[in-house]
C-alpha cells in the first residue's frame, strides 16, 4: 500500500483540517467541537451511504431541516472542510481501497462512486494521490508483492 494518504485524517475523523493550503498541509488546525451536532452526524451518515450517487447540498439541508448555507457552516466548523470536499475525500479513499483489493475496472470503480464521467474520476484521483488510478493499482500491487517476498511469504 502506498504511504501517501491525504484522506486518512478525514476517514478516521481524528485530525481536523488545517488553515493553510488545505486540510492536508501544515499549519494551525481548526478547533473541533467536543460533541457533534446530531444534524451534522446525520449529514455525515448520509454521505457514507451515498458514495454511489450524486448528492446535492439541498438534499443534505432537507435531511437536517437547515438551510444549505447553515449546513455548510456547521459541517465545516465540525470537520474543518466543507461537505463537498469531505464527500470527495470519502470517495477517493474508497476508490483507493477498491483499486488495491478489487478486480474492478477503473470505469466500474468510478461508477460505483457516483462518477458519470470516467475521466472526471481519473482526474480527481490523480489530483488526490498524485497518480492515475491504473498506475496507483500497479504500484500498490508491486508493493504488496515486495512486502510478501520480504516477509518470506510465497506470492
Residue, then its C-alpha position, 0 to 999 in steps of 0.5 A: x500500500x502506498x504511504x501517501x494518504x491525504x484522506x486518512x485524517x478525514x476517514x478516521x475523523x481524528x485530525x481536523x483540517x488545517x488553515x493553510x493550503x488545505x486540510x492536508x498541509x501544515x499549519x494551525x488546525x481548526x478547533x473541533x467541537x467536543x460533541x457533534x451536532x446530531x444534524x451534522x452526524x446525520x449529514x455525515x451518515x448520509x454521505x457514507x451511504x451515498x458514495x454511489x450517487x450524486x448528492x446535492x447540498x439541498x438534499x443534505x439541508x432537507x435531511x437536517x431541516x437547515x438551510x444549505x448555507x447553515x449546513x455548510x457552516x456547521x459541517x465545516x466548523x465540525x470537520x474543518x472542510x466543507x461537505x463537498x470536499x469531505x464527500x470527495x475525500x470519502x470517495x477517493x479513499x474508497x476508490x483507493x481501497x477498491x483499486x488495491x483489493x478489487x478486480x474492478x475496472x477503473x470505469x466500474x470503480x468510478x461508477x460505483x462512486x457516483x462518477x458519470x464521467x470516467x475521466x472526471x474520476x481519473x482526474x480527481x484521483x490523480x489530483x488526490x494521490x498524485x497518480x492515475x488510478x491504473x498506475x496507483x493499482x500497479x504500484x500498490x500491487x508491486x508493493x504488496x508483492x515486495x512486502x510478501x517476498x520480504x516477509x518470506x511469504x510465497x506470492 
